[in-house]
Amino acid sequence: MNTAMNAIFTQVQATLGFKLFGEKAVADMIKELKQLEHGLITRKRVVEGICPDSLSVEGKKQALNAVNLIKKKRDGTIKRRTCANGSSQHKYLKENESITSPMVSLEGLLTTLIIDAFEGRQVATFDIPKAYLHAEMPKDKKVLLKLRGIFVDIMCDINPEYEQYVRFENGVKVLYLRVLRAIYGCIESALQWYVLYKTTLEKEGFELNPYDLCIANKVINNKQFTLCWYVDDNKASHADKK
C-alpha cells in the first residue's frame, strides 16, 4: 500500500514541484513549454498565440486550463508534463459526436500471447514518446488552452511575441493559446492519436484485425508480424528477432 501511495503522490502541481525540487524542476518545465511552442518535429508546433480580444465571453469560458505537473522518479530524474483540463469538454460535444478511441481487448492481447508462445516468436514491447502530440486537432475544432501566472512569463520568455496577447483576469496574468495538436487531457486526443497510428500502419502495409481494431498484421519474409497496442504501448512479435 505504501508503495502505491508513494507512486501516486510523487506527482505534484509544478508550482509545488519548484519548491520541492528546485532549479532542476524549473528547467525541466521550461523544456516542456518549449516543446509546446516548437513541437516534437520542426515547424509542427502544438500551440499558437491568439488575440484574446477576438474571443467572445463564451469562447474564453470554454478555454481549458493548463495543468502543469512534475514528478520525481525513483532514479532521481524529473518528469514533467503540461496537459489540458478537458473535464468540461463533454458539455460542448455536438449531438451524436463520438470521441471514443478503440483499445486492445484483454482477449485479443491474450490470444496474441498464446500464438507467440505456440509459434516460438520473438517478442518486443515499446512505447511511443509523446504519442498524442504527433496527431493534429481536427481543423473544425477550436480548442483553447489557458496559461496563468508564472507559466505565462515562461511562455513569453520562450516566444516574446506572446506578450501582446497577455491580459489580467482577477489580478492574474493569463494567456490564451490555440491548440493545434492532440495535447494530453483533451477528450478527443486519444481518438486523434488512434486515427493517425492506424492510418500510418495501413500505409506501411498492415491490415487491421476485423475483430479487434488495435491488432494489426503484416507478412514479412513469409512470416506473420503482429502488432497490438494500448494507446501508446505496443507489443510486436515475429519469428525473426530483427
WONOR-V61187 format. One line per field, one symbol per residue. ss: DSSP state (H for helix, E for strand, - for the rest). A space follows every 10 residues. Layout:
ss = ???
This chain:
ss = -HHHHHHHH- EEEHHHHHHH H-HHHHHHHH HHHHHHHH-- ------EEE- -HHH--HHHH HH-EEEEEEE EE-----EEE EEEE-HHHHH HH-------- -----HHHHH HHHHHHHHH- -EEEEEE--- HHHH-E---- ---EEEEE-H HHHHHHHH-H HHHHH-EEE- -EEEEEEEE- E-------HH HHHHHHHHHH HHH---EEE- -EEEEEEEEE --EEEEEEEE --EEEEEE-- --
